[in-house]
């Protein structure tokens, strides 16, 4: 009877009986789960999601839980805007750990470059960058990674081609890295790539293996030359200030001596004028005083004193006085 009734039941009411079966609910649950899985998506912190509908960009979403149209109508592409990406040139990192292992690049000519003074160098460098505009990164450049590598190689070859081998190998490495970063950023901005170069680091710069011994010999000769030049400058800087100091000291002594002689002469002249004025006023007294002053200066140096009678006819030593007596007498005669 039941089967007959089902056959006689109109077609539009048969689904109700299908729903009443247990496996019908299971199928409906599977469909709902599938819809939720294809409609809900999560964007992690530090990421940006681009939603495309039938391949056309419709919106940009930030971190969190979001909804989109199911059945592949809308697709989501996630990009990390905080992660730092790295590209290696001239070498490849094989394993990272306690002891990092490196391998040569696929193209052996990648690190070989020519400097401005026609020297060949082997350059290895690293470029670190970040995605700042996911839409431009995804839709304005077909292959952003390859474009970045091509730009980096072209810019590095240009900058190194304008420098000497000494700049590339020694003191100009930081300046070269800064210039490479600046030029790369300018080109990427012109392309609208949505990338920002964080750092460019010249990791290893050295001459090619066949010319390493000759290059090291040249470097040693240059270092020896620099050492000798520095020693010569050191001796120069030590001798010249000393000679200048001695010259200034001699000039100062000569000037001091000249001032002393002039002052002494002026003093003697003033003293002579004073004596002359006194002599004019009292010639006898002045002569007597001058005589006494002269005896006071001379007698202390006399070893023997002879007192003579002006009327005697022969030279007879009447008195022999010691030098001390003469000094004492001279000191007493001083006014």
C-alpha positions, 0 to 999 in steps of 0.5 A: 500500500505504501509503495502504491501510494508513493507511486500515486504521490505527485512528484512535487511532494516526493522530496519531503519523504527524501528529507525525512530519511537520515542520510538526507540530513547527512548530505545536507550537512556536508553541503553546508560544511562545504559552503562554509569552507569555500565561503569563510577565510581567515587573514592572519596578522601582518597579512593582506588579502586580495579578493578576486571575483572571476579573476577581477579585483573587487576588494582588499581585506585586513586580518580577521575572519571574512566571507566570500562567494563560494564555488570558486566565484571569488578567490583570495590571495594573501600577502605578508606585508611585514615579512622580510624576503631575501634574494641571494646573488652569486651564491645559494644557501643550502642549509641553515643551522649551526654550520650554514652551507652554501652552494654556487649559483646555477649561472656561474657568470652571475657573480663575475663583474668588471670594474671601472679600471678593467679588473675582474671581481667576484661579487656576492650580495644579498637584497632584503625587501618587503611587500608594501603594496600587495595589489601592485605586487600581484597585478602590475608585474608578471613575475616580481621576483624575477624582475627584482633579480634582473634589476638588482644584477643590472644595477650592481654591474652598473655601480661596480663598473663605475668604481675602481677595484680598490673601492669595490674590495676595501673602503667603498663597499658600504657606499656601493651598497647604499647606491645600489639600494637607492637605484633599485628603489627608484626603478621599482617605484617607476615600475609600480612594483609595490616593493621596498628595498630594506637593505643591500649587503655586499657579503663577499667580494674578492678577485677570481681564483686564477688571479688571487695570488697576484692580487694578494701580492699587489695588495701586500705591496700597496700596504707596504707602500702605505706603511712607508708613507705613514712612517714618513709622514710621522717623521715629518710631523715630528721633525717639523713642529720641533724645528719650528719650536726651536726656531721660535725659541731662538727668535724669542731669545734674540728678541729678548737679548736685543731688548736687554742690550737696548735697555742696558745701553739706555740705562748706562746713557741715563746713568752717564747723564746723571753723573755728568750733571753732578760733575758739572755742579761739583767737579771735585766732589764727583771726581773723589766719589768716582775714585772711591767707587772705583777703588771699592770695586777694584781693591777686593780683587787685589792680592797684595797692597803696597803703600809707597811714600811719594818722596822715597827714592827706592821701592821698598815694600813697607806693608804686606796686607792679605786679600781679606784685609784689602777687601775689608778696607775697601768695604769700609771706604765705600760711602 
